[in-house]
Amino acid sequence: MITGQSIVDADAPREEWIAARSEGVTASEAHAIATGGRKAWVKILDDKLNGSTFRGNKHTRRGNEREAILVDFAATIDPSIEPNSALWADAHDARFRATPDGIGDDVVAEVKSHAHGHDLGMIPPEHRSQMQWQMLVTGASRALYVREVMDKDGQGPLTDPDWQWVERDEEHIAWLHDRALEFLAWWDADCPETDDLDTATESALARWIDAKRDLDPIAKIEKTAKTELTKLLKRRDHSKFGVQVQGASGGAMLTAASWNRVLDETKLTGAQKSKLQVLREQVDTAVTACEAYEEELRAQYGVDCPTGAQSLRLAGGAR
């Protein structure tokens, strides 16, 4: 159900729309705010208070030109979707704002047009956050994500755009919501340079930063020495089987190379080569068909899952 409120009409002057956007957190900012540190927050707030220096480029102009066409396509998937250029605010927190490209019955639409050569791949994290924020603001239960890649002549593609449904993710929304509240509280508090951390976190952070500061120069020296030694040991006869050395200061071992049995196709008969080629083509055709069908199914039934390991790194302020 759409519960958000339209606070700036579609036909309002652009200056009014920009001014209203600058008063809160918008969908296009939500991901940067959620993932960013102080440096990112300062840049975002500076753009709000003083105006962004970005005035658009050929890619943003193309996106604006193609938006109506892509929203029209979105309406063929869900006929309730209509173009939108009004600014919406969350019914519970008016500083949460968004301008979806399209709005329908319990649905929003976000459309993207990319330059020739762009690899669509997975939905970028910032686009995923943008749609989740739009669902938070409007109250929609799902978002229709539509995207295209222009042809090499800069014209719209002849095939239908790529599209998929993105379901409302309450955990993702809660993360964006909490980080947005932190950003707004930081703004309201005149932008303090540090967080109000609990004692345990502050202490652990300080110890890690101190240790990393001491270790980084040593790590660089170790990496350089290791590279030099590896090159020297690889120059030895039969090094692919491994090398062990022992010096006055200690020892080192260069592990053996990995081995794999490969096909020497120069030894195949003509008949064997032909049969192998036919089988490879059959496999390629089957894999292509399988991948296309899986992509078609993902557009309707796909679920979003986190992948990869998380890592800790230094952020702004650590010296």
C-alpha positions as CSV (number, residue, x, y, z in Angstrom):
1,M,0.0,0.0,0.0
2,I,1.3,3.5,-0.9
3,T,1.4,5.4,2.4
4,G,3.9,8.1,1.5
5,Q,2.9,11.7,0.9
6,S,3.7,13.8,-2.2
7,I,5.2,17.0,-0.9
8,V,6.4,18.6,-4.1
9,D,4.2,18.3,-7.2
10,A,5.5,17.1,-10.5
11,D,4.8,20.5,-12.1
12,A,6.5,22.5,-9.3
13,P,9.5,24.7,-10.2
14,R,12.8,22.7,-10.2
15,E,14.2,25.0,-7.6
16,E,11.4,24.1,-5.2
17,W,12.1,20.4,-5.8
18,I,15.8,20.8,-5.2
19,A,15.3,22.8,-2.0
20,A,12.9,20.2,-0.6
21,R,15.3,17.4,-1.4
22,S,18.1,19.2,0.5
23,E,16.1,19.1,3.7
24,G,16.3,15.4,4.2
25,V,17.7,12.1,3.1
26,T,16.8,11.0,-0.5
27,A,16.9,7.7,-2.2
28,S,19.9,8.5,-4.3
29,E,21.9,9.4,-1.1
30,A,20.7,6.6,1.1
31,H,23.4,4.1,0.1
32,A,26.3,6.6,0.3
33,I,25.1,7.7,3.8
34,A,24.7,4.2,5.0
35,T,28.1,3.0,3.8
36,G,30.1,6.2,4.2
37,G,32.1,7.7,7.0
38,R,32.6,11.3,8.1
39,K,34.3,12.3,4.8
40,A,31.3,11.1,2.7
41,W,28.8,12.7,5.1
42,V,30.6,16.0,5.0
43,K,30.5,15.9,1.1
44,I,26.8,15.0,1.1
45,L,25.9,17.8,3.6
46,D,28.0,20.3,1.7
47,D,26.1,19.5,-1.5
48,K,22.8,20.0,0.4
49,L,23.7,23.3,2.0
50,N,25.7,24.8,-0.9
51,G,24.5,23.0,-4.0
52,S,26.3,20.2,-5.8
53,T,29.0,21.1,-8.3
54,F,27.8,18.3,-10.6
55,R,25.7,19.6,-13.4
56,G,25.2,16.4,-15.3
57,N,26.9,14.8,-18.3
58,K,26.0,13.0,-21.5
59,H,25.1,9.9,-19.5
60,T,22.7,11.7,-17.2
61,R,21.2,13.5,-20.1
62,R,20.7,10.2,-21.9
63,G,19.1,8.7,-18.8
64,N,16.6,11.6,-18.6
65,E,15.8,11.3,-22.3
66,R,15.2,7.6,-22.1
67,E,13.3,7.6,-18.8
68,A,9.8,8.1,-20.2
69,I,10.4,5.2,-22.7
70,L,11.6,2.9,-19.9
71,V,8.7,3.8,-17.6
72,D,6.3,3.1,-20.4
73,F,7.9,-0.4,-20.7
74,A,7.5,-0.8,-16.9
75,A,3.8,-0.2,-17.4
76,T,3.6,-3.2,-19.7
77,I,4.9,-5.4,-16.9
78,D,2.6,-3.7,-14.3
79,P,-0.2,-1.6,-15.9
80,S,-0.7,0.3,-12.6
81,I,2.7,2.0,-13.0
82,E,2.6,5.7,-14.0
83,P,5.5,8.1,-14.5
84,N,6.4,10.1,-11.5
85,S,8.5,13.3,-11.0
86,A,6.9,14.4,-7.7
87,L,8.9,14.3,-4.5
88,W,7.6,12.0,-1.8
89,A,8.1,11.9,1.9
90,D,7.7,9.1,4.4
91,A,4.5,9.3,6.4
92,H,6.4,8.7,9.7
93,D,9.4,10.8,9.1
94,A,9.1,13.7,6.6
95,R,12.9,14.0,6.3
96,F,13.0,10.7,4.5
97,R,12.3,11.6,0.8
98,A,12.4,10.0,-2.6
99,T,11.4,10.5,-6.3
100,P,10.8,7.1,-7.9
101,D,10.7,7.1,-11.7
102,G,7.3,5.4,-11.6
103,I,4.6,4.6,-9.0
104,G,1.8,2.1,-9.1
105,D,-0.5,0.0,-6.9
106,D,1.8,-0.9,-4.0
107,V,4.9,-0.7,-6.4
108,V,7.6,1.7,-7.4
109,A,9.7,1.6,-10.6
110,E,13.3,2.6,-11.1
111,V,14.7,2.8,-14.6
112,K,18.3,3.0,-15.8
113,S,19.8,3.6,-19.3
114,H,23.5,2.6,-19.7
115,A,26.1,3.4,-22.4
116,H,27.1,0.8,-25.0
117,G,29.4,-1.9,-23.6
118,H,28.0,-1.7,-20.1
119,D,27.7,-5.2,-18.5
120,L,24.4,-5.4,-16.7
121,G,25.4,-8.2,-14.3
122,M,23.9,-8.0,-10.8
123,I,22.0,-5.0,-9.5
124,P,24.6,-2.5,-8.1
125,P,24.3,-2.1,-4.3
126,E,23.6,1.6,-4.6
127,H,20.6,0.9,-6.9
128,R,19.4,-1.8,-4.6
129,S,19.5,0.6,-1.7
130,Q,17.9,3.3,-3.8
131,M,14.9,1.1,-4.4
132,Q,14.6,-0.1,-0.8
133,W,14.6,3.5,0.3
134,Q,11.9,4.3,-2.2
135,M,9.8,1.5,-0.7
136,L,10.4,2.8,2.8
137,V,9.3,6.3,1.8
138,T,6.3,5.3,-0.3
139,G,5.2,2.2,1.6
140,A,5.4,0.1,-1.5
141,S,5.9,-3.7,-1.2
142,R,8.1,-4.2,-4.3
143,A,10.1,-2.4,-6.9
144,L,10.3,-3.0,-10.6
145,Y,13.9,-2.5,-11.8
146,V,14.2,-1.8,-15.6
147,R,17.4,-1.2,-17.4
148,E,18.8,-1.1,-20.9
149,V,22.2,-0.8,-22.7
150,M,22.3,1.5,-25.7
151,D,23.6,0.2,-29.0
152,K,27.0,1.2,-30.4
153,D,25.5,4.1,-32.3
154,G,24.0,5.5,-29.1
155,Q,20.5,4.5,-30.0
156,G,18.0,2.6,-27.9
157,P,18.3,-1.2,-28.2
158,L,15.9,-3.1,-30.5
159,T,15.2,-5.7,-27.8
160,D,13.1,-5.2,-24.7
161,P,14.9,-3.8,-21.7
162,D,16.2,-6.1,-18.9
163,W,13.8,-6.1,-15.9
164,Q,13.3,-7.8,-12.6
165,W,11.3,-7.5,-9.4
166,V,13.0,-6.4,-6.2
167,E,11.0,-7.4,-3.1
168,R,10.8,-5.2,0.0
169,D,13.6,-6.2,2.4
170,E,12.9,-5.1,5.9
171,E,16.4,-5.8,7.2
172,H,17.9,-3.7,4.4
173,I,15.4,-0.9,5.0
174,A,16.1,-1.0,8.8
175,W,19.9,-0.6,8.1
176,L,19.3,2.4,5.8
177,H,16.8,3.8,8.2
178,D,19.1,3.6,11.2
179,R,22.1,5.1,9.3
180,A,19.9,7.9,8.0
181,L,18.8,8.7,11.5
182,E,22.5,8.8,12.6
183,F,23.3,11.1,9.7
184,L,20.4,13.5,10.6
185,A,21.4,13.4,14.3
186,W,25.0,14.3,13.3
187,W,23.7,17.1,11.1
188,D,21.4,18.4,13.9
189,A,24.3,18.3,16.4
190,D,26.4,20.6,14.1
191,C,28.5,17.7,12.7
192,P,30.8,16.5,15.5
193,E,34.0,15.0,14.2
194,T,33.7,11.7,16.3
195,D,31.0,9.2,17.2
196,D,29.9,8.8,20.8
197,L,31.3,5.3,21.1
198,D,31.0,2.9,24.1
199,T,34.2,2.4,26.1
200,A,34.9,-1.1,24.8
201,T,34.6,-0.1,21.1
202,E,36.6,3.0,21.6
203,S,39.4,1.0,23.3
204,A,39.4,-1.8,20.7
205,L,39.5,0.8,17.8
206,A,42.4,2.7,19.4
207,R,44.5,-0.5,19.9
208,W,43.9,-1.7,16.4
209,I,44.7,1.6,14.8
210,D,47.9,1.9,16.9
211,A,49.0,-1.6,16.0
212,K,48.2,-1.2,12.3
213,R,50.1,2.1,12.2
214,D,53.2,0.3,13.6
215,L,52.8,-2.8,11.4
216,D,52.1,-1.2,8.0
217,P,55.8,0.0,7.3
218,I,57.0,-3.5,8.4
219,A,54.5,-5.2,6.2
220,K,55.7,-3.2,3.2
221,I,59.3,-4.2,3.9
222,E,58.3,-7.9,4.3
223,K,56.4,-7.9,1.0
224,T,59.3,-6.4,-0.9
225,A,61.8,-8.9,0.6
226,K,59.5,-11.8,0.0
227,T,59.1,-10.8,-3.7
228,E,62.8,-10.6,-4.1
229,L,63.5,-14.0,-2.5
230,T,60.7,-15.7,-4.5
231,K,62.3,-14.4,-7.8
232,L,65.7,-15.7,-6.7
233,L,64.4,-19.2,-5.8
234,K,62.4,-19.5,-9.0
235,R,65.6,-19.0,-11.0
236,R,67.1,-22.2,-9.5
237,D,67.2,-25.4,-11.5
238,H,64.0,-27.6,-11.1
239,S,62.4,-24.9,-8.9
240,K,58.9,-26.0,-10.1
241,F,59.3,-29.0,-7.8
242,G,59.9,-26.8,-4.8
243,V,63.0,-25.2,-3.2
244,Q,64.1,-25.3,0.4
245,V,66.9,-23.0,1.7
246,Q,68.4,-22.6,5.2
247,G,70.4,-19.5,6.2
248,A,72.0,-18.2,9.3
249,S,68.8,-16.2,10.1
250,G,66.3,-19.0,9.4
251,G,64.9,-21.0,6.5
252,A,62.3,-20.7,3.7
253,M,60.4,-23.0,1.4
254,L,59.1,-22.3,-2.1
255,T,56.2,-24.7,-2.6
256,A,56.0,-26.9,-5.6
257,A,54.0,-25.7,-8.6
258,S,50.4,-27.1,-9.0
259,W,50.1,-29.8,-11.6
260,N,47.2,-30.5,-14.0
261,R,46.7,-33.0,-16.8
262,V,45.8,-31.2,-20.0
263,L,44.8,-32.5,-23.4
264,D,47.4,-32.3,-26.1
265,E,45.1,-31.8,-29.1
266,T,47.9,-31.9,-31.6
267,K,47.9,-35.7,-31.1
268,L,44.2,-36.2,-31.9
269,T,43.0,-37.7,-35.1
270,G,40.8,-35.7,-37.4
271,A,37.7,-37.7,-36.3
272,Q,38.5,-37.2,-32.7
273,K,38.9,-33.4,-33.2
274,S,35.6,-33.2,-35.0
275,K,33.7,-35.2,-32.4
276,L,35.2,-33.0,-29.6
277,Q,34.3,-29.8,-31.4
278,V,30.7,-31.0,-31.9
279,L,30.4,-31.9,-28.2
280,R,31.9,-28.6,-27.1
281,E,29.4,-26.7,-29.3
282,Q,26.5,-28.7,-27.8
283,V,27.8,-27.9,-24.3
284,D,28.1,-24.2,-25.1
285,T,24.6,-24.2,-26.5
286,A,23.1,-25.9,-23.5
287,V,25.0,-23.7,-21.1
288,T,23.8,-20.5,-22.9
289,A,20.2,-21.7,-22.9
290,C,20.4,-22.7,-19.2
291,E,21.9,-19.3,-18.2
292,A,19.2,-17.4,-20.2
293,Y,16.4,-19.5,-18.6
294,E,17.9,-19.0,-15.1
295,E,18.1,-15.2,-15.8
296,E,14.4,-15.2,-16.9
297,L,13.4,-17.1,-13.7
298,R,15.6,-14.8,-11.5
299,A,13.7,-11.7,-12.8
300,Q,10.5,-13.1,-11.3
301,Y,11.6,-15.3,-8.5
302,G,15.1,-14.2,-7.5
303,V,16.1,-13.5,-3.9
304,D,18.9,-11.3,-2.7
305,C,21.6,-12.9,-0.7
306,P,24.9,-11.4,0.7
307,T,28.1,-13.0,-0.7
308,G,31.8,-12.7,0.1
309,A,33.6,-12.2,3.4
310,Q,33.5,-9.0,5.3
311,S,36.7,-7.1,6.0
312,L,37.8,-4.4,8.4
313,R,39.7,-1.4,7.1
314,L,40.8,2.1,8.3
315,A,38.4,4.9,7.6
316,G,38.7,8.7,7.8
317,G,40.4,10.2,10.8
318,A,42.8,7.3,11.5
319,R,46.4,8.5,11.2
